[in-house]
Amino acid sequence: MLVLSAMAVPLARSRVRAERERELAYDLRTMRSAIDKYKDYCDQGYFGPVKQGTDCYPENLESLVKGVKLAQNADGKIMKFLRRIPKDPFTGKIEWGLLSDQDDPTSSSWGGQNVFNVYTQTQDKAPDGTAYSEW
């Protein structure tokens, strides 16, 4: 019985890690897609004049959830890009690392101008040795 349980624990841990990896990849893909969609709509002029310094990227992740008022809609319609900010499967928080388009891609601090990219703040590494924050 001891031998079987000793074999089951590593298997269970690897399954939990694999599930977290799938969730992380899905969440990053979803948020990055929302950022890209926001950028496309902004570039097409749907939101009116571009706020200086944002380069048509969202100012924060919350604006993707709250939505942005369409400039040429008399009804005050709001365009939303995310239903909610997903919880990071590794940290358990809804706090993500952010990068603006003006930040160094290898930086771990956000300049605050806009949200160009998101990443997990965990220090864990994937089985292949890459940091999850580089995904």
Secondary structure, DSSP 8 states (H G I E B T S, - for coil): -HHHHHHHHHHHHHHHHHHHHHHHHHHHHHHHHHHHHHHHHHHTTTTSS--TTSTTS-SSSHHHHH-EE-TT-TT--EE---SS----TTT-SS--EEE-TTS-TT-SS--SS---EEE-----B-TTS-BGGG-
